[in-house]
Amino acid sequence: MNLIEEIKQLKTERNAVILAHNYVRPELQEIADFTGDSLELSIKAKNVKAETIVFCGVRFMAETAKLLSPDSVVLLPNPDAGCPMADMAAADAVAAYRAAHPEAFLVAYVNTTADVKAHVDLCCTSGNAEKIISELPEGQEVLFLPDRNLGGNMNRKLDCKMDLWPGCCPTHDRVTPEMIAEARAAHPGAKVLVHPECTPEVVAAADQALSTGGILKFVRESSDKAFIIGTESGILHRLRKENPGKEFYPLQPEMICPDMKKITLENVRDCLKNMAPRIELSEEILREAVKPIEAMIARS
């Protein structure tokens, strides 16, 4: 029996659903039941009510799946797959900010740990951040965490003045306007699509700043035939698969998140075989951290 057949057999035995983020290795996307962005995947897993959820992504994503499906066993195939951005906002530091600013409203990007979500009022994604933030009361003191770039892009676009936590995604933060100029020169006429985790200067130089789901939708509906993609390179697999008549160029070949590439097919096989490593959250975190996610879903 080959590796993929073994995974399929174990998946059936464990009544499992396999989720793959748009950034993970192509071979993981190919075996997944669902491929998408982190919250989209967690909601799909909740709706199918699987006994076991295998999340091919990074830790905060698997934690979000556990928050939304507390009765399911949630497996993270490689426990070392973390998120540097999420780690830039520690729960004790967020709690200290909350204590020092009791009037502030805390909005957390979904790219945060469950421990941090337990201390905030509302979550958002890169896809719904504009809608969520635009509907906050005028004059409200707001802290946006942990991504200063996504928050800064929302401040600029919505003309608001949220305080910004000093965090970022290292992969997206490395992109510069000069890189965009070089890519345009190399591929004249190609539309430049970047992720809003890029700096405001990069977003201003691009044609569109969109979430991974937004990029997929934009390309699918666009009459353009060539695109420069300014986000983690894993999404190129799905873009090429779903749009065979179109050309895609990575903005930079090194737009790779090391953590997103840590999970392998062998990891998936082994976690299903051993039913570990599991995402375990305390009852308090399960109770408190799901509240800002549910509040977001209610407003979306």
N, C-alpha and C positions, 0 to 999 in steps of 0.2 A: 504494500500500500504506500503510495507516495504521500508527501507532506500535506498537500491540499486535500486529498481524499481523507486523510487522517483527521484534519481539522473539521471537515464536513461531517464526518461520523461522530466526532466528539460533540460538535455543536448540536446535533440531533439528540444525542444521549443526555446532554445537559439542558435541553430546552433553552438554548442560548440564542441571542441576537448579537451580531457583530457590527459595531459602528466604526467607521473610519473617517477621520477628519480630512478635509480637502488637502492638507499639507503632508500627510504621511506617505510612506513609500507606495508606488503604484501597485505592487503586488498585494498590498493590504486593501487598497481600494477595490481591487478586483474580487476579493473574497467576501467583502462586506455586504451585509444586508442593506445597509444605508450608508451613503456618503454625504457629507455636508459640513456645515459649520457647527460649532460646539453646542449651542443651545438648541438648534434645529434637531440635532441628533438625540439630545436628551429628551426632548418632547416626543420624538418618534418612539423611543424606547419605552417611555411611559405609556404611550397609547397602545403599543402592542402587548404590554403586560408580560414581558418575558421573565422567566424565573432567573435567568442569568444574562447579564449584560457585559459584553467584552468591549471595552472602549479603547480603540486604537487612536490615541491622542496623547495629551499631557494630563498631569494629575488634576488640575482644577476642573478640567472637563469631566473626568470620571467622578469627581466629587459632586459636580452639578447633577450628573445622572443619578447618583445615590440620593441626593436631596429630593429629586422629583420621583424617584422610584425606591423609597426606603425599604420596601419589602423584598426587593430583588437583590441578588448577589451581584455586585459590580466588581469586575476584574480589570485591573490595569496591567496589561501584559508585561511591561517593563517598569518596575517601581522607580527607576532612575529618570523616567521621562517627566521632567518638571517644566516650569515656565519661569524664566528669569524675571519677566515683568511682574508676575504674580508675587514672586518672592521679594520684590522691592517694596511691598506694602505688608509689613508685619502686623499681626492682629493686635499686639500690645501697643504699637505706635498709633494705630487707628483708634483704638479705645482711648488712648491718651489725648488725641486730637478732639475726640468727641467730648471728653470731660472738660477740656479747656475751651471748647466752643459749643456750649449747650444749645444755642439757637441755630446752629448750622444744620443744613440738610445734606446728608451724605449720599452721593450717587456713585456707585461702584460699577465699573466696567465688569462684565461677567468674567473677565480674565483676572480673577482674584480667588484666593483660597476660601474654603467654606468658613474657616475661623474668622476671616475678615468680613464675609457677607453677614455674619451674625451681628456685626456692629453697625451696619449701614441701613439707610431707609429705602433705597431703591436701586435696582440693577438696570443696566442697559447693555446692548450689544453694539457693535460697530454699525449694524444695519438699522437699528431703531433709535440710536442715540439722539439724532436730530429731533425726532418726534417726542421722545421722552423729555428731553431738556427744554424744548420749546414750550411745553405745557406746564412747566414749574411756575409757581406764583412770582410775579414781578417783585423785585426788592428782597427776595429770599436769599439769605447767605447760603452759598452752595460750595461744597468741596467735591471735586471730581477726582476719583482715584482708580487705578494707580497710574494711568497713562497720560502724561502731560501733553503728548502730541494729539491724541484723540480729543482730549479736553480742550486743547488750544485751538484745534480746528473747529470745534463747536463754538467756542468763544468768538472766533472770527466770523463764522458763518451766521450765527444767530445774534451777534452783537451783544453778548452777555459777558459777565465778569466773574465766572466761577474761579474759585481758588483751585490750583492744580497741584496734585501730589507729584513729587519729583521722580516719577518712574517712566519707563519706556520699554518697548520691544527692541532689543539690540539689533535684530535682523532688519527691521524697518527703519530704525533710527539712523542706520549707516547710509541710507540713500541721500543723495544730494541733488540739487537742481542741475549741477554740471553733468551728472550721470544721465539725466533726462535729455539734456541738450545733445550729448554724445549719441544716445540711442536714437533720437530723432534724425540725426545726421546719417546714421548707419541704415535706418529704415524709414526713408521719407514717406510721409503720408499715413504711417501707422498711428493708430490712436494709442495714447499713453494712459493706461489704467493703473492707479496705485491704490494702496490700502490707506485708510485714514489714520493708521498708526504711524504713518510717515509724518515728517515735520510739516508745519504749515507752509513753509517755503517750497517744499516738494509738492505738496497738494496744489499750491497756486500754479506751479509749472506744468502740472499734468492736465489731461483732458477731463478725467473723471477720478474721483476718490470714492471707492466703493468697498463694501465688505466682500468676503469671498463669494457669498451668495449673490451679492449685487453684481460682481464681476461676471459670474456665470450667466446671470439673467441679461445683463447688458450685451454681452457678446452674442448670446443666442438670438436676441431681438434686433441686433444691429445689421445694417446693410454693408458695413465696412468689412473688408476682407483681411486686414492685417492689424495686429495689436501688439503693443509692447506692455508686458505684464510686470508691474512693480509690486509684487508680493512674493511670499514664499514659493519656491519653485515647484512644490508638490502639486499645486493647482494646475500646472501645465498638462499633466496627464489627463485630467478630466476635461479640460478645455479642448484638447486635441481630439479626444475620443468623441465628445459630443458635437464638435464642429469640424468635420473632416474637410470641408472646403475652405477653411480659413487658416491663416498663418499666425503663429504666436512666437514672440521673441522675449526671452527673459530680460528685464531691465539690466540686471547684473547676474552673471553666472553664479556668483557666490551668495545669492539670496536664499540661503539654506538655514533653517532652524535646526541645530544639532539635536535638540530634544525630540523634535517631531520625527527624526529619522532613527531614533533608538529602538523602536519596536520592530520586530522581525516576525516572519511567519513562524519561526521556531518558538518565539515568545508566545504567540497566540496558541499554538498547539500545546505548549507546556502549561499555560495558565488554565486551559480547559481540562487538561488531564489532572492537574493538581488542585483545581478550584482555588488558586492563589497566584499572585497576591491580591487580596481583597481590599476594597476601600471600606474602612471602618470609621464611622463618625459617632460621636456621643449623642445621646438623646437630646441634650440641650442644643447642640449644634444643628442636628436634624430639624429641631423645632424652630430655632431662631433664624438660621441661615436661609431657609426656604422662603421666608416672608418677603424679602426684597425681590426675589425671583417671581413669586406669585403676583406681587404688586406690579412688576413690569409686564408680565403676561396679561394682566387685567387691563393695562393701559395701551397695549400694542394693537 
